[in-house]
């Protein structure tokens, strides 16, 4: 696993990491949000560097944005002995890492995740990639960064909706791994959560799972709970006038996939109701919802599927998950009806 540093003040640590090697050039990849909100926090602690800029948002997580990044690296004369610091959320981390991993067959990159979502999930485990033809993370690879530096100080730059989106992944980590943590989380509203404690909890869970299964051949698939239906709903909504944040879609995915766990006799009705109520309290309910056929079109393209089988990570019970569970179309439609009935 890569070097991971979790502390409030990361500026000196970032400088130390960059000076461990003699880099010919250092680039800092930012988007239109992180350039104004996050870059000033680390700017003065960095050695001489070049800014690499892209637009912010999931809709720009594509080959066109990669081309812009590669063009800027090329125009600024970056060679194979360069390093790129990726300062941003999950979208920029996935895409920036992918670009670094493929530029001149690979240059070093350092992740500085700036959102709760990226700090508790996207920056850990070495998954890199971009969306393609509307499919989430359809093109990509596994590669660990040189280092990841996580600071909760960046959370003060986030709008409430972005913070809430990241909280979905915190909830997911507790539901698949630790019933006690789920109970403590579910007793508090969003604004009363201890972010430093939860960032550390999620990192410990995800890093231990990813280290034991780096290429997602087995147990790592439990981290996809809520993501099969969640990704499908997110993809359906991406080009509409009301796109969802990733965590908002995952919250829908967790409710519906918990319902599938219930349909299969794994999850109790009480647990399903508890999960549903808390997620609905935090995220509300999306009123304009894609139809079943649209969602199923995306689900059949999910990377976890094998042949014609739809495979999901589901809850055996709160605190324990299983992977590669075959799910049929009727169970999916029932779960979507359940969500709409809330």
C-alpha positions in Angstrom: 0.0 0.0 0.0 1.1 3.6 -0.6 2.1 6.0 2.2 -1.0 7.5 3.7 -0.8 10.5 6.1 -3.9 11.6 8.0 -3.6 14.8 10.0 -5.1 18.2 10.3 -2.1 20.1 8.9 -0.6 18.3 5.9 1.4 21.2 4.4 4.8 20.2 5.8 4.1 16.5 5.2 3.3 17.2 1.5 6.6 19.1 1.2 8.5 16.3 2.8 7.0 13.7 0.4 7.9 15.8 -2.6 11.5 16.1 -1.5 11.9 12.4 -1.0 12.7 12.2 -4.7 14.4 14.6 -7.1 11.6 15.4 -9.5 12.3 17.3 -12.7 9.0 19.1 -12.5 6.0 19.2 -10.2 2.4 19.8 -11.3 -0.6 20.5 -9.2 -3.9 19.4 -10.9 -6.8 21.5 -9.8 -10.4 22.0 -11.0 -12.3 25.3 -11.0 -13.5 24.7 -7.4 -10.3 23.5 -5.8 -8.1 26.2 -7.4 -10.0 28.9 -5.5 -11.0 27.1 -2.3 -8.2 24.5 -1.6 -5.1 25.5 -3.5 -4.5 28.6 -1.3 -4.2 26.2 1.8 -1.2 24.4 0.4 0.2 26.8 -2.2 2.9 28.4 0.0 4.2 25.1 1.3 4.9 23.7 -2.2 8.2 23.9 -4.1 8.2 25.5 -7.5 5.4 24.0 -9.5 3.0 24.3 -12.5 -0.8 24.5 -12.2 -2.8 22.0 -14.4 -6.4 23.1 -14.7 -9.7 21.3 -15.7 -13.4 21.9 -15.2 -15.1 20.6 -12.1 -17.8 18.0 -12.0 -18.7 14.4 -12.9 -19.8 15.4 -16.4 -16.1 16.4 -17.2 -14.7 13.0 -16.0 -14.1 11.9 -19.6 -11.5 11.5 -22.3 -11.8 15.1 -23.4 -10.7 16.3 -20.0 -7.9 13.7 -20.0 -6.7 15.1 -23.3 -6.6 18.6 -21.8 -4.5 17.3 -18.9 -2.1 15.4 -21.2 -1.8 18.5 -23.4 -0.9 20.8 -20.5 1.7 18.3 -19.3 3.2 18.0 -22.7 3.1 21.8 -23.4 4.8 22.5 -20.1 7.5 19.9 -20.8 6.8 17.3 -18.2 9.0 14.2 -18.6 8.9 10.7 -17.0 10.7 12.0 -13.8 7.9 14.5 -13.0 5.3 14.3 -10.3 1.6 15.4 -10.3 -0.2 16.4 -7.1 -3.9 15.9 -7.5 -5.9 18.3 -5.4 -9.6 17.5 -5.5 -12.4 15.2 -4.9 -13.2 11.7 -6.2 -13.7 12.8 -9.8 -10.3 14.6 -10.0 -8.5 11.9 -8.0 -9.8 9.1 -10.3 -9.1 11.1 -13.5 -5.9 12.7 -12.4 -4.4 9.4 -11.3 -5.5 7.8 -14.5 -3.8 10.6 -16.6 -0.6 10.4 -14.5 -0.5 6.6 -14.8 -0.7 6.8 -18.6 1.3 9.9 -19.4 4.6 8.7 -20.9 3.7 5.2 -19.5 3.4 6.6 -16.0 4.7 9.4 -13.7 4.4 9.6 -9.9 1.3 11.2 -8.5 0.2 12.2 -5.0 -3.4 12.4 -4.0 -4.6 15.3 -1.7 -8.4 14.5 -1.4 -10.4 17.6 -0.7 -13.9 16.2 -0.2 -15.3 13.9 2.4 -16.3 11.4 -0.3 -12.7 11.2 -1.6 -11.2 11.2 1.9 -13.2 8.2 3.1 -13.5 6.3 -0.1 -12.2 7.3 -3.5 -8.6 8.1 -2.6 -8.0 4.7 -0.9 -7.4 1.5 -2.8 -5.8 2.5 -6.1 -8.8 2.6 -8.4 -8.4 5.1 -11.2 -10.5 5.8 -14.2 -13.0 7.9 -16.2 -16.6 7.6 -17.4 -17.1 6.5 -21.0 -20.3 6.6 -23.1 -22.1 7.5 -19.9 -20.9 4.5 -18.0 -19.3 5.2 -14.7 -15.6 4.4 -14.4 -15.8 2.3 -17.6 -12.1 2.9 -18.6 -9.4 2.6 -15.9 -6.9 0.7 -14.0 -5.6 -0.2 -10.5 -2.5 1.8 -9.4 -1.5 3.1 -6.0 -0.3 6.8 -5.8 3.1 7.6 -4.4 1.3 9.0 -1.3 -2.1 10.1 -0.1 -2.4 13.0 2.3 -5.8 13.5 4.1 -6.8 16.6 6.1 -10.2 17.3 7.5 -9.4 21.0 7.2 -10.5 20.9 3.6 -14.0 19.9 4.7 -14.7 23.5 5.8 -14.5 24.5 2.0 -17.4 22.2 1.2 -21.1 23.1 0.6 -23.5 21.1 2.8 -24.7 19.1 -0.2 -21.1 17.9 -1.0 -20.5 17.0 2.7 -23.7 15.1 2.8 -22.8 13.2 -0.4 -19.6 12.0 1.2 -21.5 10.9 4.3 -23.2 8.2 2.2 -19.9 6.3 1.9 -19.3 6.6 5.7 -22.7 5.0 6.2 -21.9 2.3 3.7 -18.6 1.4 5.4 -20.4 1.0 8.7 -23.3 -1.1 7.3 -20.9 -3.6 5.6 -18.4 -3.9 8.4 -19.4 -2.7 11.9 -22.8 -2.8 13.5 -21.7 -0.9 16.5 -20.3 2.0 14.4 -23.6 2.0 12.4 -25.6 2.3 15.6 -23.5 5.3 16.8 -23.6 7.0 13.4 -27.4 6.5 13.1 -28.1 8.2 16.4 -26.6 11.5 15.3 -27.6 14.0 12.6 -25.1 15.0 9.9 -23.9 18.1 11.7 -23.0 16.3 14.9 -20.7 13.6 13.3 -17.0 13.5 14.3 -15.3 13.7 10.9 -11.8 13.0 12.1 -12.9 9.8 13.8 -15.0 8.7 10.8 -12.3 9.5 8.3 -9.9 7.3 10.2 -12.5 4.5 10.6 -13.3 4.4 6.9 -9.6 4.5 6.0 -8.9 1.5 8.3 -11.8 -0.5 6.9 -11.2 0.2 3.2 -7.4 -0.1 3.3 -7.5 -3.4 5.1 -10.0 -4.8 2.5 -8.1 -3.3 -0.5 -4.8 -4.6 0.8 -6.2 -8.2 1.1 -7.8 -8.0 -2.3 -6.1 -5.3 -4.4 -7.7 -6.2 -7.8 -11.3 -6.8 -6.5 -11.4 -10.5 -7.1 -13.3 -11.3 -3.9 -14.0 -9.5 -0.6 -13.3 -6.1 -1.9 -16.5 -6.3 -3.9 -18.5 -5.7 -0.6 -17.4 -2.1 -0.9 -19.8 -1.9 -3.9 -22.9 -2.2 -1.6 -25.4 0.4 -2.8 -23.4 1.0 -6.0 -25.0 -1.2 -8.6 -28.4 0.5 -8.5 -26.8 3.7 -7.2 -24.5 4.0 -10.2 -27.3 3.2 -12.6 -29.5 5.9 -11.1 -26.6 8.4 -11.1 -25.9 7.6 -14.8 -29.6 8.0 -15.7 -29.7 11.4 -14.1 -26.3 12.7 -15.2 -27.6 14.3 -18.4 -30.9 15.6 -17.0 -31.7 19.0 -15.4 -31.5 17.3 -12.0 -28.2 15.3 -11.8 -27.4 13.6 -8.5 -24.2 13.7 -6.5 -22.5 10.4 -6.2 -23.5 9.9 -2.5 -27.1 10.9 -3.1 -27.3 8.1 -5.7 -25.5 5.6 -3.4 -28.0 6.4 -0.7 -30.8 5.4 -3.1 -28.7 2.3 -3.9 -28.3 1.4 -0.3 -32.1 1.6 0.4 -33.0 -0.4 -2.7 -30.2 -3.0 -2.3 -31.1 -3.4 1.4 -34.6 -4.1 0.2 -33.2 -6.8 -2.1 -31.3 -8.3 0.9 -34.6 -8.3 2.7 -36.4 -10.0 -0.2 -33.8 -12.7 -0.1 -34.5 -13.3 3.6 -31.1 -12.0 4.7 -31.9 -8.7 6.3 -34.6 -8.3 8.9 -37.6 -6.0 8.3 -36.6 -4.0 11.4 -33.0 -3.5 10.0 -34.4 -2.5 6.6 -36.7 0.0 8.2 -33.9 1.4 10.3 -31.6 1.9 7.3 -34.4 3.4 5.2 -35.5 5.8 7.8 -32.0 7.2 8.5 -31.0 7.5 4.9 -34.3 9.2 4.1 -33.9 11.6 7.0 -30.4 12.6 5.8 -30.9 12.6 2.0 -34.6 13.0 1.5 -36.3 11.3 -1.4 -35.8 12.0 -5.1 -39.1 12.7 -6.6 -38.2 12.7 -10.3 -37.0 9.1 -10.6 -35.9 7.3 -13.8 -38.1 4.4 -14.9 -37.2 0.8 -14.3 -36.2 0.0 -17.9 -33.8 2.9 -18.0 -32.2 1.8 -14.7 -31.9 -1.8 -15.8 -30.2 -0.8 -19.1 -27.4 0.6 -17.0 -27.3 -2.2 -14.5 -26.7 -4.8 -17.2 -23.4 -2.9 -18.0 -22.2 -3.0 -14.4 -18.6 -4.1 -14.0 -19.5 -6.7 -11.3 -21.7 -8.7 -13.6 -20.5 -12.0 -15.1 -22.0 -13.2 -18.4 -25.7 -12.6 -18.2 -25.8 -12.6 -14.4 -26.4 -9.5 -12.4 -24.2 -9.7 -9.4 -24.4 -7.4 -6.3 -22.9 -6.9 -2.9 -25.7 -7.3 -0.4 -26.1 -7.2 3.4 -26.3 -10.6 5.2 -27.1 -8.5 8.2 -26.1 -5.1 9.5 -22.3 -5.1 9.9 -21.8 -8.0 7.5 -21.9 -8.1 3.6 -21.5 -10.7 0.9 -20.5 -10.4 -2.7 -21.3 -11.9 -6.1 -25.0 -12.5 -5.1 -27.1 -13.1 -8.2 -30.1 -10.8 -8.4 -32.9 -11.0 -10.8 -34.8 -8.3 -12.7 -38.0 -8.8 -10.6 -36.1 -8.3 -7.3 -34.7 -5.0 -8.7 -38.1 -3.8 -9.9 -39.6 -4.6 -6.4 -36.8 -2.7 -4.7 -37.4 0.4 -7.0 -41.1 0.2 -6.2 -40.2 0.1 -2.5 -38.2 3.3 -2.9 -40.9 5.1 -4.8 -43.5 4.2 -2.1 -41.5 5.9 0.6 
